[in-house]
Amino acid sequence: MTRTSIASWNINSVRARIGIVEKFLREEAPDVLCLQETKVECGTFPQDMFRARGYTHIVTHGQRMHHGVAIVSKVPLTEVRKYDWQANGEARHVGVTLPSGVRLDNVYIPAGGDIPDRTLNPKFGQKLDFFGRMTEWSGALNGTPTVLTGDFNVAPLESDVWNHKALLDVVSHTPVEVETLARLQAASNWVDLGRHFIAAPTPLFTWWSYRAKDWEASNRGRRLDHMWVTPDLLDKAVSHRIVQPARSWERPSDHIPLVTEFAF
């Protein structure tokens, strides 16, 4: 049994923020890093920096200027799987298998636009449908030990947002999104590691808007980023934490990294 640390981060353009990605790898040195919103095609993913730091196993599912997910790793990655849950060419979900036999899936779920109504806002309907297809996928895992991580774009609990009442009608915290996420979670009895290690009602945020002049002082955050495990992996999870200082780094993403250490 070895220790394996897995990190997840919506980087909001890996090329634009390659400096803080390198800083994160230098300071935190996870074994595996899952990135969302890489905004780069596979052929132009900036592999050199990762390889120089020992991340020689690189899997990308990219798209020019939009979306995109990637997994970079110090340990071998096999059985690469790429999914298109909207059948529209958007690169939002990539999966691999780790040397332990554990599946690792990295997903960037659509934000859903600004209006929480699928009739008035097709993007919101696409988000709910994306969840629906992922729920079917989740139900078919058939007991395979799996880590599911990424930017889910839903803050499910009252303590996952800065003001529950103020955000009930705001996309990412509406009741229909919370219910939809709960169906995905129930499909494989996923365990939410963020709330396993940092129990509610302790506030826990992973995203702060760029619109805030002083994000730290106002602290109007939301927990949009998650790491879940199938129940058979819960006793393998040693620790889970967020890296909040990253929100103040130079040219930051509006999201911060999550890091979980496992004993696989």
Order of alpha helices (4+ residues) and beta strands (2+ residues): beta-alpha-beta-alpha-beta-beta-beta-beta-beta-alpha-beta-alpha-alpha-beta-alpha-beta-alpha-beta-beta-beta-beta
